[in-house]
Amino acid sequence: MALMEDIQSCVDLQMPEELPVFCLSQEFDAHYCGMTYAQYISSPESIIQVQLEVLDRFGWDWVWLHLDDTLEFEALGVGVRGGENVVPATCNYLSFDRETLSGLRVPNPQTSARMPLLLDAITGLREARGDATCITGRVAAPYSAVGLTFGIEQTAYMTMDDPDLLRDAIAFAEEQAISWGLAQIDAGAHAIWLGDCNASTHMMSPAQFKQWALEPCRRVTEAFKAAGAWVFLHNSEERVEGLMLQAQTEPSVLSVGPGLDMTLAQEALAGRIALMGNVDPIAMLTDGTASQVASETDRLVRLMSSGGMILNSGECVPREAKTPNMHTMIDTGRKVWGLVCGRR
């Protein structure tokens, strides 16, 4: 069975022939290939070069083209600063007021800021890999996008100070997320990584999630799925209650944060939605030993043998992660799946 069929089997809560193995390894990838992060994201060619090299060396079943959290918002006028070895970070948010919001227009994803960099990288990798690798783009979900545009604290304040303004800002963010995600699907992305970490339950209550984050995220998910892409939703969630709420946005696969035992997530959501995760990128891949990584990967793969799950890191892998640990994660994943499920 081909990779795309295996991923779809997981989405359909079935057992794939081969377990898809992903890793949120973008920063590690650049370092592994001898580039600073600034060099890595300097051109589509450098991104493609790095991703093809790590695919060859490690054999992951996807490329995760997240690039950085500021991509959409720089095009709106949000101030961004970069560095030689760090992902660009927001330094000047927009003023959260009616005048500023009224002046915003959804930027053209084909021409705005660094979005063409991402689109060209997606197209180049799709041309190079076809359907042998799941090419995965990214957008921020609407509630998180508002926080990345106007500031997380200001967004929280607006839930009480001016809920109508917040509601309109979320509607704008939803429009932009759909526009920019569809552009990536048109460019060749098989899937969209939908990040909504500002809407995890360590950032907002379940009631607030239902009021502000759930339906806008669901509509974005619906638009991407209607366009033929998978949606991988990631809130870096570490509570079962939060995962159960996030499942209501109906992504293709729900990503589990590293702080939650995957057994608990499976028990709560088995038969309802596909899950992915959640090898700890710090405790295991960076600070752990190869034997510890092998043991944890073995445990997760055996849990995943019931189907409907994808092996992945639970969060972003630092550039300092140990190369042997990265090899151990994927090699153990392949080996144990073959032993448990009788595949070769």
C-alpha positions, 0 to 999 in steps of 0.5 A, a space after each residue: 500500500 502506498 503512503 497516501 493510502 496508509 495515511 488515509 487508512 489512519 484518518 479512517 481509523 483503520 490499520 495502515 499497511 505501514 505506519 506513517 512516521 513523521 517528525 517536527 524536525 525543521 530546526 534540527 533539519 537545518 542544523 543537521 545540514 550545516 545551515 543556520 535557520 536564517 540560511 535555511 529559510 533564505 530561499 526555496 532552493 535551500 529549503 528544498 535542498 535540506 528537506 531532500 537531504 533529511 528525507 534521504 538520511 532519515 526516511 520520514 514520511 513527510 516534510 513539514 514546511 512550517 518555516 515560522 510562526 510569523 509568516 502570515 502576520 508579517 504581511 499584515 504589518 506585524 514587526 518581525 525580527 530574525 537571527 542567525 539561529 532562531 526562528 523569526 519572532 514577533 517584536 511589534 504587534 498591531 494595535 488592537 482597535 477598530 481603526 486598525 482592524 478596519 484597515 486590514 485586507 487579506 494579503 494576496 498569498 501569491 505575492 505577499 511578504 515571504 509567502 511565495 517562499 513557502 509556495 515555491 518550496 511546496 511546489 518544488 518538493 511536490 515535483 521532486 517527491 510526488 506522492 512518495 512523501 506527504 508535503 505539509 504546509 501550515 497556517 495558524 488557526 483563527 484564534 491563535 492568529 489573532 494573538 499573533 497579530 495583536 498580541 496574546 495578552 491583548 487578545 485575552 483582554 478583548 474577550 471581556 473589554 470588546 468581544 465584538 471587536 475580537 469576534 470581527 478580528 477572528 472572522 478576518 483571521 479565518 478569511 486569511 487562514 482559508 485563503 493562505 491554506 488553499 494557496 498552499 494546497 493549490 501549490 501541491 501540499 497534501 496536508 495543512 498543519 493547522 496550529 492553534 496553540 493559543 487555544 489549548 486548555 493551558 491558555 484558555 478555559 473549555 468555555 472560552 474555547 467553545 466561545 471563541 476558537 471552536 467554530 472558526 477552526 472548524 470552518 477552516 478545517 472544513 475548507 481545507 478538507 473540501 479542497 482535498 487536503 488532510 488537516 493536522 490540528 496541533 494545539 500542543 494539548 496536554 489534557 484529555 478534556 482539551 483534546 475532546 473539545 479540539 476533536 469537535 473541529 473535525 480535523 483529519 488527525 489530532 496532534 497530541 502534545 508531549 505532556 499527555 500519555 498517548 494511552 489516555 488520549 487513545 482511550 478517550 478518543 478511540 473510534 472518534 478521530 485519528 491521533 498523532 504523536 507524541 515522542 517528547 522532543 526534549 526529554 527523549 530526542 534531545 536529552 534522552 539516550 538512544 535506548 530510552 528513545 527506542 523503548 518509548 517508540 516501541 511503546 507508542 508503536 505497539 499502542 498504535 497497532 490498533 490503527 488510526 494513529 500516526 507516529 510523530 514527535 509531540 512538539 518541535 525538535 530542537 536543533 540540539 537533538 541528538 542525531 542517533 536519537 532521531 535515527 532510533 525513533 524512525 528505525 525503531 518505529 519501522 522495526 516494531 511495526 513490522 514485528 507487531 503487525 507482520 509487515 515488512 
